[in-house]
Amino acid sequence: MSRPSGAISKLSAVLLVGAFSLLMGLLPLLSQSPIEYSLPLPSGVLPPIIPDDNPLTAEKVRLGQKLYFDARLSVDDKVSCATCHDPAKGFADGEVIAEGVGGKKGTRNSPTALDSAFNDLQFWDGRAPTLEEQAKGPLTNPVEMAMASNDAVVAKLQKIPEYPLLFQKAFGSDKITIDDVARAIASFERTLISFSSPFDRFISGDTSAISESAQRGWVLFNGKGRCNDCHGYVASLPTFTDNKFHNIGVAMHAGDFAELARKAAQSPESLSDLAHSPGFSELGRFLATKEPKDIGAYKTPGLRNIALTAPYMHDGSQRTLEDVIEFYNKGGENNPYLDGGIRPLNLTAEEKADLVEFLKTLTSDDLARFPKSGD
Amino acid sequence: MTRDPFSRREQQRAAERKSFFDSLCNVSRRVFLQRAGQAAGIAMAASAFPPHSFQLVEFVTGGSPEAEPQVAFRFAYISDSHLFAKGMTHRFAKAALKAVDDINALDPQPDFVLYGGDLAQLGQREELQLGKQILSGVKAPLKMMVGEHDWFFDMGETWQDFFGKPTYSFDHKGTHFITLMSVNEKDFWTERKMTPMQRMQTVAGLDNGTQSRFEVGDAQRQWLAEDLKKVPKTTPVVVFSHSPLYKYYRNWNFWTDDAEQVQRLLFPYNSVTVIHGHTHQVLTNRIQNISFHGMLATAWPWPYAPEGLPKLTVQMDRVDPFDQFDGCGDGTLGCRKDGQLNMNYNLWSRNPMKVTYEEVASGKPAAPGPSY
């Protein structure tokens, strides 16, 4: 089985950034045809799926970056994508539950935008098949960016002087559409990849790249900890997620979840009856597929940079990595739809600490290269 | 953007998604949008959540009444629990309890529940006692069928004490149901001077040349012929059997030695379906006019045999060894007005699978959908 032959070294990262800056500088001098943007991936890593109607170009990435950091995409000009997916906070926001316009809260912990291009589906319940679809969600969500409609977003952008030209360069038309807004943001997000962690160097052969404790943690990860069942490391898609949905019992926090789950399972048609029940959103993936096996199931998140993105789980209910290990160690929370792979682990204190040490080695050391603003 | 070989993954994803959406149940688009709108409308009115946060993407019904208008009545099944006498927290007991919960949650309730055999692992009284206790939680009426794991420790003494005769028939809503004891074996233990436990362990093994092949046997075939004499050819016949009543894979005793003779008794009937256990997998077969459906186990799945797999079978996905529920589950059968059956597999970690009579009669296996 081939392994990535080396993470991006610092030198090549610098060269890459330098080359990119040069390219950006040359942009006004070049012809109108878009410049193809190639994602710098370690060898052996498959590129993420990019929709046919949105090939990656430098112009789209540039426009997407500007939009990503632009709080004018919210109704009160205070909330941008970067508010909840903040480069300074691992591209998450450090909150238990995300806060949108006016401090309003929904029901979800913000996932990181880093490496999100490699997720098969977006959102904790997987209801968006692409980054493009996901980007449209928060714009008109009343507890997130609260714009009245997609048309309102488009109208607002059309009136901002610098945007029509940027859309012209990226998409060939200065008439802005919501789909092009989404395509640009998605294109920028596709560049947020991070494969330069101590673990990457370790797995490529440098046994000194991570501590003894972390190495024991890696063995436990694939053994007694049973983590690799859902967070397995795959060399060609090394994001530590199986891209599936599992009920590990987190939803049991929401009051009488078991009863809600039973009602939902009895007939999916009763969804409209359940809609006003407390804890409805805790049904998770079931709300997208209506399969009883998906009740209370959420997407397996990736583990890259996990040390930066506390708190954890779809509802932010696990504060620290130690809390997460404890949660799994006790066998999650029992409920009628608990995943068949969850069971008590009987880890010792040292084993728990080793797993946490391992998880910390998944933080990429090249995150500073990402922009912190729209400029 | 790079092309081959990476575009293969893209194409595969796109093909999977297309086949998923194509394979959805026949709810008209208008009905679906109506329901989605209702759900969103109610939620919005209740301000319970931002409605566009949870837009219904699609849904698959696993056998709801509206999706199967020709079904006259339904029964459910739980099978192959292989219980150890280690209390309610043993994982096999948990799985059996999960099945009981599933069946009890069905709305509307099934007319009855078939227990498909192999309730115990080694035929011990304590194991059968535990099984009896777990099954006592089933709300609907229970019809019991015996498996070899229940029988060969004491040759069915405890089973019959708890659950009565292993062979019987009954009529329900115009269909004639027959339960057979199809896991008899010619005596291999006496000449080898085996103890009851040795006999039981031998039968419990696979790839075991010592034990005999399963059979219904002369006496029971005679009983079957007598029982069928009073059944008109137009009455639908459903046979419950632990072993498949055909010959799938000899080494694992996925096999009934006198299968052809039993089938010959059944061929004259217009509508015949055999429901069997023992194989712990999604299994579909058709021999002339007889349809065969294998039930899921609650305890563990079997891999598909290296040869002999009926070509009608759409295989369940290769299971995840970490997940004790993968490849396991329970299910229901819809008895249609024409007497034929639709089979529903409620796989615990996968999307449900459904085998309609149309698919069986067509002679061609259905296209598999995505399993998760």
Interface residues (C-beta under 8 A of the other chain):
Chain A: E36 S38 L46 P47 I49 I50 P55 L56 G106 T107 D120 D125 R127 P129 G137 T140 N141 P142 V143 E144 R226 D229 K244 F245 R262 A265 Q266 S267 P268 E269 L271 S272 D273 A275 H276 S277 F280 S281 L287 A288 T289 K290 E291 P292 K293 P336 D339 G340 G341
Chain B: M1 T2 F6 R9 E10 R13 R17 R35 Q38 A39 I42 A43 A45 A46 A48 F49 P50 H52 S53 F54 Q55 L56 V57 E58 F59 V60 T61 G62 S64 E66 K98 D101 D102 A105 L106 D107 D320 F322 D323 Q324 F325 D326 C328 N346 L347 W348 S349 R350 N351 P352 Y372
